[in-house]
Amino acid sequence: MVGLGPLSPSESALLLSTAVDGADTAVVRRAAELSGGNPLYLRTLARAAADTLRSGAAWEDAAGAAPACGIS
């Protein structure tokens, strides 16, 4: 079994901004913070919430925080 720890906020933001062309910097930063660094959640966000990441809308209005998943 391989342990997968959380990404840092800057690594999380880099993952999202690289995966989503035209992503709004402020929205990416907030989504990265709320994700808790969960790489699987971030991957899902990049696919499922790409329009929100590009929109510039308040992240909390669109998606909210990642669910707790026990990554340590």
C-alpha positions as CSV (number, residue, x, y, z in Angstrom):
1,M,0.0,0.0,0.0
2,V,1.3,3.4,-0.9
3,G,0.5,6.4,1.4
4,L,-0.7,9.5,-0.4
5,G,-0.3,12.6,1.8
6,P,-1.9,16.0,1.1
7,L,-0.4,18.5,-1.3
8,S,0.6,21.9,-0.1
9,P,-1.7,24.8,-1.0
10,S,0.8,26.0,-3.7
11,E,1.0,22.4,-5.1
12,S,-2.8,22.2,-5.1
13,A,-3.2,25.5,-6.9
14,L,-0.5,24.5,-9.5
15,L,-2.3,21.2,-10.2
16,L,-5.7,23.0,-10.7
17,S,-4.3,25.9,-12.8
18,T,-2.3,23.5,-15.0
19,A,-5.3,21.2,-15.5
20,V,-7.8,23.9,-16.3
21,D,-6.9,26.4,-19.0
22,G,-8.0,29.9,-18.3
23,A,-8.7,29.2,-14.6
24,D,-9.2,32.3,-12.4
25,T,-6.2,32.6,-10.1
26,A,-8.2,33.7,-7.0
27,V,-10.8,30.9,-7.5
28,V,-8.1,28.3,-7.9
29,R,-6.3,29.6,-4.8
30,R,-9.5,29.3,-2.7
31,A,-10.4,25.9,-4.1
32,A,-6.9,24.7,-3.4
33,E,-7.2,25.9,0.2
34,L,-10.6,24.3,0.7
35,S,-9.5,21.0,-0.8
36,G,-7.2,20.2,2.1
37,G,-4.6,19.1,-0.4
38,N,-6.5,16.0,-1.2
39,P,-5.1,15.0,-4.6
40,L,-8.0,12.8,-5.6
41,Y,-10.5,15.6,-4.8
42,L,-8.4,18.1,-6.8
43,R,-8.3,15.8,-9.8
44,T,-12.1,15.5,-9.6
45,L,-12.4,19.3,-9.3
46,A,-10.3,19.8,-12.4
47,R,-12.7,17.7,-14.4
48,A,-16.1,18.4,-12.8
49,A,-15.7,22.1,-11.9
50,A,-13.6,23.5,-14.7
51,D,-16.3,26.1,-15.6
52,T,-16.5,27.3,-12.0
53,L,-12.7,27.5,-11.9
54,R,-12.7,29.7,-14.9
55,S,-15.7,31.9,-13.9
56,G,-14.2,34.0,-11.1
57,A,-17.3,33.3,-9.0
58,A,-17.0,32.8,-5.2
59,W,-15.9,29.2,-4.7
60,E,-18.1,28.7,-1.7
61,D,-21.2,29.6,-3.7
62,A,-20.4,26.9,-6.2
63,A,-18.9,24.0,-4.5
64,G,-17.7,24.4,-0.9
65,A,-15.1,22.4,1.0
66,A,-13.9,18.9,0.4
67,P,-15.4,16.2,2.5
68,A,-13.2,14.8,5.3
69,C,-11.5,11.7,4.0
70,G,-8.9,10.8,6.6
71,I,-5.7,11.7,4.7
72,S,-2.9,12.3,7.1
